[in-house]
Amino acid sequence: MTFKDLGLIEPILRAVTEKGYTSPTPIQEQSIPILLKKKDLLGCAQTGTGKTAAFTIPILQHLATEKQTSQRRQIKSLIVTPTRELALQIEENIKEYGKYTNLKSTVIFGGVNQNPQVNRLKQGIDILVATPGRLLDLMNQGFISLRDVEYFVLDEADQMLDMGFIHDIKKLLVKLPKERQSLFFSATMAPAIVALSKEILGNPERVTIQPEQTTAERVGQSLYMVSNADKIKLLVDLIEERNAKSVLVFSRTKHGANKVVKLLEREDINAAAIHGNKTQAARVKALDGFKDGSIKVLVATDIAARGIDVSELELVVNYDLPNIPETYVHRIGRTGRAEASGEAVSFCSAEERSWLRDIQKLIAQDIPLVKDHPYHDTSPEEAPPKQGGGGGRRPQGGGGNRNGGSRRPNAGSGNKSKRNFSKPRRRD
């Protein structure tokens, strides 16, 4: 099947063709015909499957073919998403797919001055992409009305709940017209997600794209057993040996992300961190630098990484393994976007091995283990860290062990090269 077979109008078909799209991904192939019939949709799909195009293209087509009933543009479509990065990505895609239509869109999010956003809203728009907090704020100030919304999208619903937006979403629902087309997308379908979908959707069509049928099969995966103390050394070696132009590194914590960046910069590797504690200006600067190649390594936490869409991303590194198996699939989906292939490397310390087993069970495959490196760790598995408080031990990000010092290499792990991270290495 091609995009032409989906019955897209010429302006949109021309735009997606210029983007290099030929055949729709499974989520697009299944969702677009349903949405073009104006039916509600409940979609379950991981990052990297092309779901942004799956819901934005039908909305653009509906709005482009409808007659304008008012001289001033009214918000006809509302797309709500949890993070600033994802909101920016969605709005960028809307502009690309709709560039040959006469439709206007904008994006709003918190953490920045509201005046430019308000001024853009006053000019009149057809499509609004928003994060929940800023959306409710501007609604309360009288700058936004949802009374004309015909198409409503709730994207990344599982992250919405994880980030505590459930009450904001319920406040939005009562402001939306009852007669509308609603789209609900989530990477997982936990009971809380299903309950929320029932509040939003009427009698929806369902589309589910299983992770093991998509990204996990296309991405080349490898596993390195390494102590926490040696993770940074292994990371530096991999970056230098592979000479990758773009590397996305996942840290479990904000502090860990900052620490990894600091250690990489001591090795003369240009890096930046992106997480919730960074200002919006710093996050945009880091993303722009990563996309244009001026920043080689981007270190991110999971929530901040939602919305990072970099074409031809060469390498994803799980510096810390996630304690939620599905998160692993989302992470490696940052490479191998759509139909492309990619590579993902995972570091696993002794404390993280129980999480590794959960991940391999989810993806129904063993991640190939690489032993031929100077930091291979054969130390016994430690007790898995406990969640929350209670004195449980947690694996530390950022290259240190849980006591802040270095772990001695296992006797059987080979000779390990020594790096002095107290000062930058000289380069010849």
N, C-alpha and C positions, 0 to 999 in steps of 0.2 A: 504494500500500500504506500502511496505517496501523499503529500499534503494536498495535492490537487484533487485526489480522490475523496478528501474529507468535505468538499464543497465549500471551500473558503472563497471569499470574494477577491477580486483581482488585486486591490491595494494591499491587502494583508498577505496574499500569496506571493506577491512581488517582494514584500519586505522579508518574509521568512526565507525566500529563495536567496536573497542577497546575504542573509545570515549564514548561508551554507547548509540550511536544512533541506533534506530530501525526503527521507522516510520518517514518519512520526515514531516516537518511542512508545512502548506499550501503554503507559499511562495516558499519553496523548491520543493514541489510536482508539482507546476505549472511552475516554472521557469526552473528547470534543464532540462526537456525534450526539451524545446524551445532552450536553450543555447547549448545543445548537437548537435542540428541541425545547429548551427552557425548562428542563426538569431539574429538581434538586439533586445534589450529588454528595455522597459520603465517600471520600477517597482515602485510602491508606497506602502511602508510598514513601519510601525513604528519600533522603537527599540525593540529588544527582540523577533522578529518573526523568526530569523534564516536566515536573508538574506545574511550574510557573507558567510555561507556555500553554499547558493543558487548560488552565482556567482563564488566562488573560486573553488568549486569541478568540474564544467564543464571545467574551464580553465585548471586546473591540468590534467584532462583527455585528453583534446585536445593536450596539450604539451607533455604528456607522450607517446602518441601514434603516434606522428609525428617524422619523421626521422630528426636527426641533420644534417643540410646542411653545417655547418661550424665547423672547429676545435675549434674555440673560441666561447663560448656562447654569443649570442646577446640577448638584451632585447626583448622578444616576447610578454610580457604582461605588461601593465602599469595600476596600480590601484591608483587613486588620491582621497584623502580624506582630510577633513579640519583640523583635529587635530592630534597632535602627539600621543595622547593616542589611538585614533581609528586606526591610522596607525600601531602602535605596535601590537594592538590586531589582526588586519587583517593578519599581517605577521606571528604572532604566530599561527594562525589558518591554514595558508598555510603550515607551517612546519609540523603541526600535521596531516593534511589530506594528505599531500604529502610525508610523511616520508618513504614510501616504494617505491617511485619513485626515479629517479636520478635527479630530478629537483632542481635548486638552486634559492633562492630568497634572497632579502634583503630589508631593509626599510631605508628611508632617511627623515630627518626633520630638521628644523632649531633649533637654540638655543643651539647647541652643536658644538664642533670642527668637521669640515668637513673631516679631514684626514682619520679617520677610515672608514667613509662611502665611500670615494673615493677609498681607498685601496680595499674594498670589491667589488666595481664596477669594478675595474681593473682586478679582478680575473675572471670575466665573470658570468653573472646571466641570468636566464630565466624570472623571474618575479620581477618587481620593484613596491614596495608600497611607495608612496611619498605624502608629503604635497606640495602645489603649490609653495610656496616661495623658499624652498631649491631646488626643482626640476628645476625651471627656472634658479636659480643661477648656479647650476652645469652644466646645459645645456649651459649657456653662457660662462662658463669656458672651455667648450669642453670635459667634462668628461662623458656626457650622450648624446647618439644619439637615436632618436625615429624612425629611418627609418625602423627598422625591426619589429615594434610593429604590432601584428596581433589581439590582444585582449585588448580593452581599457575599463576601468570601471571608471565612475564618481560616487562616493558614497557620501551620505548625501548632495545632491545638494542644498537643502534648507539652510543648514548651511553654505555652500560655499558662497551663495549670502549674507546671513546675516553678514558674516565676511568680506565681501568686496573682494572676490576672483574672481569676474566675469571677470575682465580684464586679470588676470593671466590665467584663463581657456581658454579664447579666444586666448591668445598667444600660448597656448599649442596646440590648435586644428589645427592651420596652420602648425604645425610641424609633425603632425601625418599622416601616409599614408592614402590615401583615401580608399583603399581596406583594411577593417578591420571589426571585429565584435565589436560593441559598446554596452555597458550596462550602463544604467542611472538609479540610484536609488535615491529616495527622499521620505521623510516622508510626505510631503505635495505637492500639485500640484497647487500652485498659478500661475497666468498668467506669471510672470517672469520665473518661473521654466519650464513651458510648452514651452515658447519661446526658452529658452536655449536648451531644449531637441531636438527641431527641428533642431538646428544647429549641434547637435552631431549625431543624429540618422537618418537613412534613412527611411525605412518603418517598424517600429518596431512592435513586438508583445507587448501586454500590460498585466500586472499583477497587480492587486490592492487587497491589503488585508486591509479591513476596521478595524480600531482600536476597535470598539465595538464588533467585532467578535473574537477578540484575547485576548490581555492582560487584558483589563478592566474586562472581565468576570472571569478570573482566579485569579486575585489578590483580596485578602480581603481588603476592603477599610473602613476607619473610619475617622470621622471628629471631630475636637475639636474646639469649639469657645473659643478663648483665646485672651487676650489683648497682644499687642506687648511686654509689660514689663514682662508678665508672661510666655512668650514662652520658655525662657531658663529653668525656673523652671519645667515646664511641661515636657520638653525634658529630663532633668536629671531624673525625676521620672519615665518616661517611660523606659529609658535605664536600670535603676536599677530594676524596677519591673519585666520587661520581661527578664532580664539577657541575652539579645541578644548578640551573639558573634560578629556579624557584622551589623553595622547600617550605611546606606548612608543617609546623611542629605543634602537637597537642600536649598541653600541660593540664593536670587535674585542677590546679589551684592558680589563683591570680598571683600570689606570691611566688609560686614556682615558675610561672611564665616570666615574671620580671627577672628572676635569678638566672634563668637560662639565657635570656637576652644579654644580661651583664657579662656572663661568662663567655658567650660567643663573641661579643665585642672585644673582649680582652684577647681573643684569637684573631682579631682583624677581620671578623666576619660581620658584614652589615646586617643587623637584625632589628626587629621591633616587636613589641608585645601588643596584643589587643585583648581587652577584657573589660568587665563592667566598671572597674574603677578608673578607667581612662576617660578623659574628657572626649566629647564628640569630635572636637577639632583634632585631637591626637589620634583617634580611631580612624577618621577619614584620611588623615595624612599617612598613617601606616598602611591602610588599604590601597591608597593611590600609589604609594611608593612600591608596594608589592606588585601591583598590576603593571606598572611601567618599568619594573626591573631595577629600580634604584635601591630597593630593599630586597636582599636575597632570601632572607629567612623571616617568616612571620610566625611568632609563637602565640598561640591562642588557647583560650578556654573553650569548652564546648558550646556554651550559650552564645558567646561572642562570635563564634565561627559560623553560626547560622547566617547565611546570606553571603558568605565568601564564595564568589563564583569567578575563578580565574581560569581562562582558557589555557590549555597546554600546561597545566600544573604538573611538574615532573615527579614530585615526591612528597608523600605524606608520611610523617614520622609520629608514631604514638610514643612519645617520650615517657608518659605515664599511661598504663593501661586503664581504661574506664572500668568502673565497678558495675556498670549497666551494660549488658552484652549488646543491646540494640545500638548503643552509642558508638560502638566500634564500627558498625556497618555505616552509620552516618558519617563517621570520620573518614573512612577510606573512600567514601563516595565523593569526597572533595577532589580526588583524582579519578580518572575513568568516568568523566562526565558524559552523560547521554550515551553515545555509541563508542566513545573513545576508550582506549586502554589506559592503564596507569600503574603506579607502583606504590605500595604501602609497606613501611617497615615498622615493626613493633618491638619495643624494649620491654623485657619482663624481668623484674627482680623476684627474689624468693618469696617476698610477701604478696606478690601479685599473681601467683600461679593458680590460685583458686578462681580468680577472675578470668584467667586465660582459659581454663577448662570450660567455664560458662560460655565464653565467646565461641570456642570451637564447637561446642554443642549446638549453639544457635545457627552457625553458618554450615554445620554438618560437614566440616572438613578440618583436618589438622593443618595448621599454618606451618609451612616448611621451616625447619630449624636450621640456622646457620651457626656452625661451631667454629669455623675457620676464621677466627678473629682474636686479637690479643686479650680481650676482656671477657671471654666466655666464662660464665659463672656456674659452677656445679655444686654450690653449697646447698644444704638441705632446705626443703621448703619450710618457711616459717608460718606461724599461725596467721590466718587471714585477718586483716584489720577489721575491727568492729565499726559499724556505722554509728555516727552520733557520738555521744559522750561515753562515760563509763570507763574511761581509762584505756580504751582500745588503742592499739598501735596502728598508725597510718603510715603507708609508704610516703616518703618525702619526695617532692619534685625538686628540680633545680640542682641536682648533682650532689647533694649531701645525704648522708644516712640519717637515721632518726636521732642520733646523738650529735649531729653536726660535724662529725669527723669523717675520716676515710676508713673504708673497710679494707682489711687486708685481703689480697687475692687468695683464692683457693689454691692449695698446693698443686692440684692437678690441672690448673687452667692455663698453664703456659706462661712464658715471660711477657710481661706487660710493659709497653713503653711508658715512660713517666713524663707527665706534663707538669709544668709549674704554672699554676693559674694565679699566682700572686702578681704577675706582671705579664704584659703581652709578649708573645714570641716574636723574635726578629725574623723577618722574611728576607730571603736572598733574591 
